[in-house]
């Protein structure tokens, strides 16, 4: 009789513990976690006319990566570096119309961003988050002329500058596995003053290199 009672109690406890185990399977995160990640970004630039004139569209892709430090599964600091590089054409704007000149012009943008934020506990697998921070944005325009063997100064570097900007983002991280997460968010950047010195951006009256972007991150670590 006692054996039967013990068996019933054991089975009952096991049945009650099973949902708890399922809930905590992704919940045994350490107090401090350092997690590398890769990120792909599609940004719609605030300087719509400038980028449309040079590349034919105002949205462009970035690829990059970084590292995220998470404390108590709530607070985090994120360091991100990414890069955009594409060759378009020199152009000018007159009377509200864009004219491309057929001269190749390569643009390179390299953002280095530092953000800090908070992760909300929606479930063991789902973590909404929000963050804010600053970034340094390197911007370069380079045109190749007839003498391809000449050093860069002889070919003509149109613009090589950098500027500090502000960052806001928010999204959700999904834990696909204990050691793998996928994040999706929307990011807003404001980088005033870095444009406006080139011919097209002056003619368009645009000086903000920022914009609104959608980002997808592949995160490794708990």
C-alpha positions in Angstrom: 0.0 0.0 0.0 2.8 2.4 0.9 4.6 1.5 -2.3 1.4 2.4 -4.3 1.1 5.7 -2.5 4.7 6.6 -3.1 4.3 5.7 -6.8 1.2 7.8 -7.1 2.9 10.8 -5.4 6.0 10.4 -7.6 4.0 10.3 -10.8 2.0 13.3 -9.7 5.2 15.3 -8.9 6.7 14.3 -12.3 3.6 15.4 -14.1 3.7 18.8 -12.4 7.4 19.2 -12.9 7.3 18.5 -16.7 5.8 21.9 -17.7 8.2 23.6 -15.4 11.2 21.8 -17.0 9.9 22.8 -20.4 9.6 26.4 -19.3 13.2 26.6 -17.9 14.9 24.7 -20.7 15.9 28.0 -22.2 16.0 29.9 -18.9 19.2 28.8 -17.3 21.2 31.8 -18.6 24.3 32.9 -16.8 24.5 36.2 -14.9 26.9 37.5 -17.5 26.8 36.4 -21.2 29.1 37.6 -24.0 27.5 36.8 -27.4 28.9 37.4 -30.9 26.5 38.0 -33.7 26.2 38.7 -37.4 23.8 41.3 -38.8 22.2 42.1 -42.1 20.6 45.5 -42.6 18.4 47.2 -45.2 18.3 50.9 -44.7 16.1 53.5 -46.2 18.1 56.7 -46.1 16.8 60.0 -45.1 18.7 61.6 -48.0 16.2 60.2 -50.5 17.1 62.4 -53.5 20.9 62.1 -53.0 20.9 58.3 -52.9 18.3 57.9 -55.7 20.3 60.2 -57.9 23.5 58.2 -57.5 22.2 54.6 -57.1 18.7 54.7 -58.6 17.1 54.0 -55.2 17.2 55.3 -51.6 17.4 52.0 -49.7 20.7 50.0 -49.5 22.0 46.9 -47.7 24.7 46.7 -45.0 26.5 43.6 -43.7 28.4 43.4 -40.4 28.7 41.9 -37.0 29.5 42.7 -33.4 29.3 41.5 -29.8 26.6 41.8 -27.2 27.2 41.7 -23.4 24.1 40.7 -21.5 23.8 41.1 -17.7 21.2 39.0 -15.8 19.3 38.4 -19.0 18.0 41.9 -18.9 20.5 44.7 -19.4 22.8 44.7 -22.4 25.5 46.6 -24.2 26.0 46.1 -27.9 29.0 46.9 -30.2 28.3 46.8 -33.9 30.4 47.4 -37.0 28.9 47.2 -40.5 29.7 48.3 -44.0 28.0 49.4 -47.2 30.0 49.7 -50.5 28.6 50.3 -53.9 29.5 52.0 -57.2 26.9 54.3 -58.7 27.2 57.3 -61.0 28.0 61.0 -60.5 24.9 63.0 -61.0 23.4 66.5 -60.6 19.9 67.8 -59.9 18.4 70.7 -61.8 14.8 71.9 -61.9 13.7 69.0 -59.8 15.1 66.5 -62.3 18.1 64.1 -61.9 20.8 63.7 -64.5 23.4 61.0 -64.3 26.8 61.8 -65.9 28.0 58.2 -66.6 31.1 58.7 -64.4 31.5 55.8 -61.9 31.5 56.9 -58.2 32.1 54.5 -55.4 30.5 55.2 -52.0 31.6 53.5 -48.8 29.8 53.9 -45.5 31.2 52.2 -42.3 29.2 52.7 -39.1 30.6 51.8 -35.6 27.8 51.9 -33.1 27.5 51.4 -29.3 24.1 50.9 -27.8 22.7 50.0 -24.4 19.3 48.7 -23.6 16.9 46.4 -21.8 15.4 43.0 -22.6 11.8 42.3 -21.5 10.8 38.9 -20.3 7.9 37.9 -22.5 8.6 34.1 -22.4 11.7 31.9 -22.1 12.0 31.9 -25.9 11.0 35.5 -26.7 12.7 38.6 -25.5 11.5 42.0 -26.8 14.2 44.7 -26.4 14.9 48.4 -26.8 18.1 50.3 -27.0 19.7 53.7 -27.6 23.2 54.9 -28.2 25.7 56.7 -30.4 27.8 55.9 -33.4 30.7 57.1 -35.5 30.0 57.0 -39.3 32.8 57.0 -41.8 31.7 58.2 -45.3 33.8 58.1 -48.4 33.1 59.0 -52.1 35.7 58.1 -54.7 35.5 58.6 -58.5 37.8 56.7 -61.0 39.0 58.8 -63.9 40.9 57.8 -67.1 44.2 57.1 -65.3 43.4 53.9 -63.4 47.1 53.4 -62.5 47.4 56.6 -60.6 47.3 56.7 -56.8 44.0 57.7 -55.2 44.8 61.4 -54.8 45.5 61.7 -58.5 42.3 59.9 -59.4 40.4 62.2 -57.1 38.8 61.5 -53.8 35.6 63.5 -53.6 34.9 63.1 -49.9 36.4 61.3 -47.0 34.9 62.3 -43.7 33.3 61.0 -40.5 30.6 62.2 -38.0 28.9 61.2 -34.8 25.3 60.2 -34.9 22.5 58.9 -32.6 20.9 55.5 -32.7 17.5 54.1 -31.5 16.3 50.6 -32.1 13.7 48.1 -30.8 12.7 44.5 -31.7 12.4 40.9 -30.6 14.9 38.1 -30.1 13.7 34.5 -30.6 15.7 31.7 -29.0 15.8 29.0 -31.6 18.2 26.9 -29.5 19.9 27.3 -26.1 23.0 28.6 -28.0 21.4 30.2 -31.0 19.1 33.3 -31.2 17.6 35.3 -34.0 16.9 39.0 -33.6 14.7 41.2 -35.7 14.4 44.9 -35.1 13.9 48.4 -36.5 16.6 51.0 -36.1 16.5 54.8 -36.5 19.8 56.7 -37.0 20.3 60.5 -37.2 23.7 61.6 -38.6 23.6 65.3 -39.4 26.3 67.2 -41.2 28.0 64.3 -42.9 26.3 65.0 -46.3 25.7 68.5 -47.8 29.3 69.0 -49.1 28.9 66.9 -52.2 27.3 68.4 -55.3 24.2 66.2 -55.4 23.4 66.5 -51.6 24.0 70.3 -51.8 21.6 70.5 -54.7 19.0 68.3 -52.9 19.4 70.2 -49.6 20.1 67.0 -47.7 22.8 66.6 -44.9 21.5 63.6 -42.9 23.2 60.2 -43.5 20.8 58.5 -41.2 17.5 56.8 -41.9 15.2 53.9 -40.9 16.5 50.3 -41.2 15.3 46.8 -40.7 17.9 44.5 -39.2 18.2 40.7 -38.8 20.8 39.3 -36.3 22.1 35.7 -35.9 23.3 35.5 -32.2 25.5 32.8 -30.8 25.5 32.3 -27.0 23.1 32.0 -24.2 
